[in-house]
Amino acid sequence: MNLLRCLAFSLFLPMGLWGAFPSLYLKNICDGQIHAPTNITHAGDGSGRLFICDQIGKIYIFSQGMLQPKLFLDLSASGLNRVFVGTNLNSYSERGLLGMTFHPDYEHPFAPGYRRFYVNYTAPASTATDHSSDPQNCVTVIAEFRVSEDDPNLADVTTERLVLSYGQPQPNHNGGQLAFGPDKMLYIGSGDGGSANDNAEGHTGGSGTSSPGRVTGTLGNAQDKTKLLGKILRIDPLGTNGPGGAYGIPTDNPFANSVGMERKEIYAWGLRNPWRLSFDTPEEGPARLFCADVGQNDVEEVDLITSGGNYGWRVKEGSLDFDNTTPYGGGSLIGPIAEYAHPSASLEGTDSMPKYGTSITGGYVYRGTAIPGLQGKYLFGDYAENGIGNGGGVLLGLEETTPGVFALSEVTPFNSLPASARIYAFGEDEAGELYIAVKTTSGVTSLSGGRPAGILYKVQPVAETPIQLTAVADNTLYEPNGSVTSNAKGIYLFAGKTGESANYKVRRAVMKFDVSGLPSDVTFTSAALRLHLNMQVGQDFTMNLHRLSESWGEGTSNAGSPGGNGITATTGDATWNHRFYNTTAWTNPGGDYEAQASASYVIGSSLSDPYPTWQSAKLLEDVLDWKATPSSNQGWILIGDENQTFTAQRFSSRENTTAGNRPTLIVNYASAPSPTHYEAWLAEHFPEEPVGFYLDPYGDLDNDGIFNLHEYAFGRSPWVKDEEPGLTTSTQPGSAGSTLHILRFWRDSAATDLSYQLQTSADLVTWKTIATSLAGTTAIGSNGGVVLSDTPGTGTLRLVTVRETLAAGANSRRFVRLHVTRSY
């Protein structure tokens, strides 16, 4: 597997405009190492680490762009042997390690939640539980662990504590998400117990080892408030007033004070299989709990979960009737904020729904900073458009158009997911940036290309690359008043209306750009026309750019400066009445153009806004049409406010002596973000390793005494033994008996992720930094160190020479080291 797969261009989308969601790039950050990634979370401790759950029961740490080799916690058969996935790991299963979260007070030493985290997994059916089911296929376990006091990258297995457990009658619909709310209570997504229709054996009112069908009038587990199944549960994992004293019941839970049989852990009910839930905590406004609930055969839904809410299953599937004979468990049924149908949906009412996939996977409202256009939008997905066996994960999004009203759309990323991808989970890091976990095979441990089939993607903005084109022709059309004028080769263009007494009243500027050289294999995102405004007789009015429908000419006329009245037209010039003077007339004097403006701009002051820019979707549409059909490219005509006087503007033309002031068309196209310097180095030297593999920074693959990190810092291969160490020292006598230490080291100016610190010591205990280079910048001396030179070497390498002066009589022995650190 080549490391640059995640960085190179993928299949290009058709040329067009992006929708309400910005263009997103899915950067592969880890593949070929995790079987089935079911959960991505962080500790909130400022470490930047991601914790990845593998369905088989293992928890990995992803840090510094690498999957760390040491497991954080192993609950699989090779470790504590707690997790039950099934008897055949090569087949599809919904059991396993399904959720993980850290206590909000994880990093606070004096808080009760210090060092605590929680996991949700399915254990074997024989596992003891106070809340058994009949039958019992497996047992859901919510357990607490603490992190080692000595190693933050290792869980302390001796601190394991059972918080809550309950039986599952069938192997599917186990929910599994854990999330702490802003209230520091633990929210648990619990499925209805499995099988289908919530009416099989082990479901309230149900019977038979398989479902008897859809319409049975059965209450089911999800509507039965005496059951924990089919619910969103809310507990205080540090409390003690719950059954058995292992957790607490929040006093404001819907049934906390009930004297009936309702389970006091219930926060909301009527869920079928809540597969991923998350809190949105904006800076302003209340926190909200988004939950994706997997449908039966027809409808997938997104819900906003509220205390005491009944979300309808098995009375409803989405907003549609599923079994309206069900004696549901009270309360008004709350409909989804968004829903879509399966491609093969047959339930009445699905014809009008969009059809995206077969099993929803919940995501997150974006609150990061890297993608401003995604801010406040809910990014989620569908497990597989083509079903469990065939994959075809789909990215989806919700945008809140008005308070409480959401628009659903498919989100087409710049680079497609693999055709066989199943979207397992979404995740969020400490900065609010989002991640997607997928798997490309159906079986839990089924391999892809001989490696584990899980892939982690980071959601990133698409890079925009601009192309600037200067006009290839331009001219001014002057409304005639006794003579025929033009200004083809003048240094100015004019548009708008002058005063009533002016020699010529109305001017219109025409311009054309050659777009035939634009690349064909990219997705264009925007187009803008920038002009240089250098004189005006009015401001604060609209000027419109229209697409011309007929060709026109640029002769040799030149009105000089100021040029406002033009000069006698020459052969081939465009004038008010002629496209080509004096042989071919416009159909309509003043130019033939489309009635709909391609773009508009309100002209301000030439002093504060000297470079007005016209930009719109229509402008890009014009450019793309011209590229596809060059013969249709006649350019644009700029028309000012001609209904009032004193609106004329003067702009620089393509003949202007200042190149930067000439009419410029800026066309942006989407491109994959460039690989970092470190990623490119890894791809060059480790082409067969999976993305995100672990390279020990302090390993020495070629046994030359240079760490792998320093091999990168010196721009070298970690496989080739180097004779020259990259850091050299020498001494020479200085003045007045002093000793001069001359130190040289190589640095890579393109390695902006590195900091270089040249340090010396007389005793190997106390070190001082005498020169520093940060993020590719020129080295700077300190603490008596003087940078004598920082000179270019091969490519991006530079040789830094530093002098340290030791006074006469001082200990001239010095230990030297080059301390290199890498940020991520």
PyMOL commands that set and color helices and strands:
alter all, ss='L'
color gray80, all
select helices_A, chain A and resi 3-6+220-223+243-245+372-374+617-628+630-632+659-661+677-685+708-713+735-737
alter helices_A, ss='H'
color red, helices_A
select strands_A, chain A and resi 24-31+37-41+50-54+58-63+66-67+73-74+97-102+116-124+138-147+155-168+178-180+186-190+231-235+266-269+274-280+288-293+299-305+316-317+320-321+338-341+360-365+378-382+394-402+405-410+422-428+434-439+447-448+451-452+454-461+463-470+473-478+485-486+492-497+506-512+523-530+533-536+541-548+567-568+578-580+584-585+593-603+613-615+636-639+649-652+664-671+727-733+739-748+754-761+768-774+780-781+785-792+797-806+815-822
alter strands_A, ss='S'
color yellow, strands_A
deselect
rebuild
show_as cartoon
